[in-house]
Amino acid sequence: MKKILLAGVAAATMLAAGSAFAADLPSRKYAPVAPVVIAPVFTWTGFYVGVNAGYAWNTNDDKNNYGYGFTPYYYGSNSNNDGGFAGGGQIGYNYQIGQFVIGAEADIQYADLKQKNNGFGYASNRNGIEWYGTVRARAGFAFDRALIYVTGGFAYGGGDSNNNYAFGYPGYYYGGNNSDTKVGWVLGGGLEYAFTDNLTARVEGMYVSLEKDKNSWGNFYATNAYYYGGSNNKRNEFGVVRVGLNYKF
């Protein structure tokens, strides 16, 4: 009995000592790990609308002839408006595949590209482009928020044409006015950068080629081979450099 009591006292002492030692050990609780936040990757995919403004200039090869008399006597002069303001708006859609970006864009523009031609006071005409628009495909390569691209497609445009010719006795007069829409093609390229996920800015250049303006007039007297008349043949080709601002949805 005595031995059993001694053994019980020894066991209780050991348990108490073990509990005190365990209380002195450092805690095994760990600080919580902060969650990893991954920033979203920018993408060019989406619809956008925007505005643009810049400068357009003619690259036309004009030919104007005015004449009268028994032999081909011609006179004429050109006073062309070489260029002016161009601006408007655009709408489009981009789709990004890896670093490649493809899309489509349509725009409508005002253009100050009227031209004046005068023929020694007897003939005059005002022809040129006052507005134009394009529907284009776009293809480019993205470096994160920077995009370099080429573009091309269908172009159209027009403006009022005023043609006046007069010769001979007082009261003889010929004139014409038309506002035909001309079609053609456009090629270009540019650089665009996204300042935010929704706001982008660009600079681009394009070359537009539309149908020619053709006008002619004249009279011929067979009895004495006396004639008077004139013609003009004007190409509607111009370059455009512009900057733009887009909002991407």
Number of C-alpha atoms within 10 A of each C-alpha: 6 6 7 9 9 10 12 11 10 11 11 11 11 12 11 10 12 11 10 11 10 10 10 8 8 7 8 6 6 6 6 6 6 6 6 6 6 6 6 6 8 11 18 26 16 14 17 20 17 18 18 20 19 18 17 24 20 22 16 15 10 15 14 20 17 25 20 19 12 12 10 11 12 15 15 18 15 14 9 17 15 15 19 15 15 22 21 18 18 20 18 20 19 20 16 17 12 9 13 16 20 19 19 18 20 18 20 19 18 17 25 19 23 19 19 15 20 19 19 11 10 16 24 20 21 17 24 28 24 16 19 22 21 22 20 21 19 19 19 19 17 20 10 13 16 16 20 18 18 19 22 21 18 18 22 20 26 22 20 16 19 16 19 16 22 17 15 10 7 7 8 9 13 13 13 11 13 12 14 12 15 18 19 17 18 22 18 19 17 18 17 20 18 21 11 11 14 13 15 20 18 18 17 20 19 18 18 27 22 22 17 17 16 11 15 14 14 14 11 12 10 8 6 8 10 14 17 20 19 20 16 19 15 19 19 25 21 20 18 22 17 18 18 19 21 22 17 21 12
